[in-house]
Amino acid sequence: MKSWVEKTLVTFLLINFVGIWGFWTFFLIKPSEPITLELITHILSEYATGLLALVSFVLFVKRSKTFRIFIYFSIGMLFYASLQATGWAISTEMYPFLALMVLNVVLIGAYMLISVLKRKTLEDKGVRLANDL
């Protein structure tokens, strides 16, 4: 059985996948600025972030052993994308979007902190972790 933290995390990733793909698909349908090569590469990296979030979700649901590998990449990419989007939201005065990005950064940061502390606590108790085997 997966922990409530992991269930919450993958739900969070699924919501982010839908949000990322929805936002950029809508943007491409009705662009608010000229589409440049730089913007295309940025959008592709956003789509990749969303896709990896979806892959993490699917691997979790299928109870795949590779879930942990993908989740760390997915969380890292989402954290970076959220930090970048925070700056963009400030510069374009999109404050509701800014609130969502700050929430993303805080939630991901809390998850990373909890994960590190939990691992440290387990190591202090002498528990061998699966990664260490």
C-alpha positions in Angstrom: 0.0 0.0 0.0 1.3 3.4 -0.9 1.5 6.1 1.7 -1.0 9.0 1.8 2.0 11.3 0.9 2.7 9.4 -2.3 -1.0 9.4 -3.2 -1.3 13.1 -2.6 1.9 13.7 -4.6 0.8 11.8 -7.7 -2.6 13.5 -7.6 -0.7 16.8 -7.4 1.4 15.7 -10.4 -1.7 14.7 -12.4 -3.3 18.1 -11.7 -0.1 19.8 -12.8 0.0 17.7 -16.0 -3.5 18.8 -16.9 -2.7 22.4 -16.0 0.6 22.6 -18.0 -0.8 20.9 -21.1 -4.0 22.9 -20.9 -2.3 26.2 -20.5 0.2 25.7 -23.3 -2.3 24.1 -25.7 -4.6 27.1 -25.2 -1.6 29.4 -25.7 -0.7 27.8 -29.0 -4.3 28.0 -30.2 -4.6 31.6 -29.4 -1.0 33.0 -28.9 -0.7 36.3 -27.0 2.8 36.9 -28.4 4.8 36.0 -31.5 6.0 32.4 -31.5 9.8 32.4 -31.7 12.2 29.6 -31.6 13.1 30.3 -28.0 9.4 30.2 -27.1 8.9 26.9 -29.0 11.8 25.3 -27.1 10.3 26.6 -23.8 6.9 25.2 -24.6 8.4 21.8 -25.6 10.2 21.7 -22.2 6.9 22.6 -20.4 5.2 19.8 -22.3 8.0 17.4 -21.3 7.6 18.4 -17.7 3.8 17.7 -17.9 4.4 14.4 -19.7 6.9 13.2 -17.1 4.4 14.1 -14.4 1.8 11.9 -16.2 4.3 9.1 -16.6 5.0 9.2 -12.8 1.2 9.1 -12.1 0.7 6.1 -14.4 3.7 4.2 -12.9 2.3 4.8 -9.4 -1.1 3.5 -10.4 0.5 0.4 -12.0 2.6 -0.1 -8.9 5.8 -0.1 -11.0 9.2 -0.4 -9.3 10.5 2.4 -11.5 8.0 4.9 -10.0 10.6 6.3 -7.6 13.1 7.1 -10.4 10.6 9.0 -12.4 9.1 10.8 -9.5 12.3 12.5 -8.6 12.9 13.7 -12.1 9.3 14.8 -12.4 9.4 16.8 -9.1 12.7 18.4 -10.0 11.4 19.5 -13.4 8.1 20.8 -11.9 10.0 22.7 -9.2 12.2 24.4 -11.8 9.2 25.2 -14.1 7.3 26.6 -11.1 10.2 28.9 -10.1 10.5 30.1 -13.7 6.7 30.7 -14.0 6.8 32.7 -10.7 9.0 35.2 -12.3 6.9 35.3 -15.4 3.7 35.8 -13.4 5.2 38.7 -11.5 6.4 40.4 -14.7 3.1 40.0 -16.4 1.1 40.8 -13.3 -0.9 37.6 -13.4 -1.4 37.4 -9.7 -3.8 34.4 -9.6 -1.2 32.4 -11.6 1.5 33.7 -9.3 -0.4 32.3 -6.3 -0.6 28.9 -7.9 3.1 28.8 -8.7 4.1 29.9 -5.2 1.8 27.1 -3.9 3.6 24.7 -6.2 7.1 25.8 -4.9 6.0 25.6 -1.3 4.3 22.1 -1.7 7.3 20.7 -3.6 9.7 22.2 -1.1 7.7 20.7 1.8 7.7 17.3 0.1 11.4 17.4 -0.4 12.1 18.4 3.2 9.8 15.7 4.6 11.4 13.1 2.3 14.9 14.0 3.5 13.9 14.1 7.1 12.0 10.8 6.9 15.0 9.2 5.2 17.4 10.6 7.9 15.1 9.3 10.7 15.0 5.8 9.1 18.8 5.8 8.7 19.3 6.8 12.3 17.1 3.9 13.4 19.3 1.5 11.3 16.7 0.7 8.7 18.2 -0.3 5.4 16.5 1.5 2.6 15.7 -0.1 -0.8 18.0 2.3 -2.5 20.9 1.2 -0.4 20.5 -2.5 -1.2 
